[in-house]
Amino acid sequence: MFEDFRNKADFVSWNAIQTACLRHEQSAELNYHITMCNLLLRACVKILSLKLGNQVRCNNLKIGLVLKTIMTK
């Protein structure tokens, strides 16, 4: 449903989409793992914790969640 939008959306956009899906009882469209991963990685960047960011990434790889994420300062 959101394939074209996926590469362009920021965190605020995804939250708006998730809220709309929940209100219209379409929670099957949501991917909470990706949202949570984005939240955690952004938090790691904010606190400048490479160690925690690597732990989040490794955990995601273990559960099979592979994201195209580029982390910059």
N, C-alpha and C positions, 0 to 999 in steps of 0.2 A: 504494500500500500504506500509506503513512504520511501521507496528505493531511491528516487531522484533527490528527495529532500535530505536523505540520511547524511550525505557528505557535506551539506551546506549548513545544517542546523547547529545552533549553539545550545547550551544547557537550558536557557530560558525557553527557547522554542520547544525543546523536547518536553519540558515540564508542562507547557501549555497543551501539547498534543496528548500527553498522558492524562491530564485532567479532563480533557474533552472525551477521550475514549472511556474513561471511568464513568463519566456522567451519562454516556450513551450506552453503558453496559457492554462495551467492546474491549474488555480487559485482555482478551486473547491477543490483541494487536500489540500489546506492550511488551517490552523486553527490559525487565527490571535489572537484570544482571549488567547490561550495558550502561544503564543510568547510574547504578551504584558504582560501577568501575570508574566511570567518568568523575563522579563525585569524589571518590577516594583519591584518584590520581591528581585532580585539581587541588585537593587539600594538601597532598604531599608536595606539590609545586609551591603552594602558598607558604608552607613552613620550611621549604628548602630541604626536604628530607628525601634524598636519593635512596637511602636504605629502605624506608617504608614504601616508596614507589616501586622499587624492585620486588618487594614482598608481595605487593598487590598484583603486579604483573605475573610473577611466578605462580601465585595462587590461581589466577585466571587461566594460565596455561595448563595447570593441573586439572582444572574442571572442564577444559576444552573450549574456553572462551578466548578467541583470538581477535584482537582489535587492531585496526590500523591507527595507532596512536603515535603522534609526534609530540614529544614533550620539549618545550623550550622555556627559557627563563622569561 
